[in-house]
């Protein structure tokens, strides 16, 4: 019997999150206050986040214990499976070993609950009654809806209008878990009203939805803000995925040569690669390749600039040093909504700047082609975001076929595509279009990058 | 640490299916040829099914080895988890222990692939090139699409038209896995054309879709027919679920007092309960209760008659001794499409007749209420079919609260509701209606029960 799925007992579930900050070869640039240009202090952030998360954001500790209350909820679906993709290998005729770590078994269908549950827990513990957040395609909004429901918090989700209209099922999912969801731009915030006044038909953007959610939080006494990616504490919570994957690869008797994952804000992929990168930094496999895959329509790493920028469109957040296309950039409406964000997590950006990871940008038509190939071999229909990782994983496996090398390829399969079937329909009926890299719009957006006060 | 999820290593996955036939206290009534009234022979069925499946249908062996090729595919998602529903117990304030065996982790999102993969395998092995089948809500059609894709068979699915229109995502799922799917009634068969001639707007029914698929198979030389429930060999393949659940309950240190599952054709629930029933028959827990839950709109067990009837609307199948509402009965359009079938698996019917199992019928509004309660406690959003089982599981847990008894309740959670979110929306917005038991229509349908030739 050859094992296809490598399962860990719950006793083997990691009980700590891994924090890369103290292990980075150069320290992460500080987050700056946009008014003073000085590094932000925990106090500057406490209107938005609970202190426990703020301390995690800056923590010098390599490992942070996962509270039992959070572990108990993780155990409802964790540890998640790691599979050997025997059938895909055979379909490709490659000597490579392909593995995928699958987060789609969570009730929300993606990796997002790993941080949603943690964020809801810490907010609840500090007496917060209500959270506000934004969501693009709905993966994050639905995960936080589940997290808030589990700790008895109210939640309001500002959902990018184009997705709100295209993906009613994700909205209903949030409502099933008790959250309130409105299309963004909405009339409920100053930021939303300002955009609607100029353009009543605005389809919205993730940057704008963040502005609305942040404004909601600062204008409601009982409310905090919650972000589903980008920030250090979010990436931290996702490291449970990579730590599990390490144990499972060990069960499988192999160590990855290549790790590939899609990046929107960066948390899914960072969660998988950071524990392996720690190994590499500490003297492990030197030639381990870590490849971030972004949408060609939103190529933050490959075409962005490394600069201080706002996390949101309206400029309400602190300044983050990151690869950015400019905070006013609105990406073309590709189906991988989770990849449509102007910036990239500071930790991932820093890793890229230091040459610790690589990046590739992919068009959506070949990405869906890879997604269908995967579904026909492995059964699982991947989310369009995850299919970006599969595309590059397949390319690397085919390169092995060419070269005759038996490499171990680990794909971060962040979620399933059950709520993206209309996108698959477009692909299958030949109606799916590609969007060229919108160079002019990026130039325009980058012209309005904020100046850091001296 | 309290385990929430009980996981089996793939080495512990059952390698045999369990066949209840030789263990039944009274033999199952034979399947009859509608022309002669004599028991059908394997030869009578070989135009529809491969001989391996026909032999399983009548097998006197208690256990049948699962071929390695099928096991290899099962291992892509099996063993499936069994969870302790701690949060649901707490929400109900019950002393009962609630467990659920979850089949929603399969790529198709339900238990159906367990038999789909097996049926595709045996057909392929006997040289068949193409299968025809029907599907209601699409769970079966998508599972068989996956199974056929894995063994390189073509598949045509006749999908009940009301579901074809309401659930485009299930259709796209089938197409993603390479199947062809048409709405039934279709113009592609005699049975379909006859109905359309009388009623061009016919919404279709499962019984009619079966007629179309059977006709497709017998009129194409390279084609076999495949059924997703009802028949003995289908229930046989599903027993892997119950065998796993037994091992997992043992891991949990408890034995069920009550097993509850929804029944449409009966295969999901039989797959879970038959291995436990074997235990009971062989002298195990005497007071184990096994409760089948059906839709009030389609109450085959509680309101049907135990009689010989056709499996399909047009009367193309052999005669099965079963609880039936009459093969011409078209149930009201409740959302649990998988429960809208006029008959009940002969094995399940026989068990019910012998008093080995109980039955309850439930209305869909309280069923969705239970489904939302489950989702808000356990995260997983259940399929409307599975929510029927949850409803009765919760009722039994509340009865324990009343009586102060600590019973162990095992719920068969056959699938997730990701493709049923519009039904949840109807429920959440107060628009969901109940359908009274359609007594007159049943009387009419039962008046046309076939006469068995003497």
Interface residues (C-beta under 8 A of the other chain):
Chain A: X1 X2 X3 X4 X5 X7 X8 X9 X10 X11 X71 X72 X75 X76 X77 X78 X81 X83 X86 X87 X105 X106 X107 X108 X109 X113 X146 X149 X150 X168 X169 X172 X173 X175 X176 X177 X178 X372 X375 X376 X378 X379 X380 X381 X418 X419 X421 X422 X424 X425 X428
Chain B: X1 X2 X3 X4 X5 X7 X8 X9 X10 X11 X71 X72 X75 X76 X77 X78 X81 X83 X86 X87 X105 X106 X107 X108 X109 X113 X146 X149 X150 X168 X169 X172 X173 X175 X176 X177 X178 X372 X375 X376 X378 X379 X380 X381 X418 X419 X421 X422 X424 X425 X428
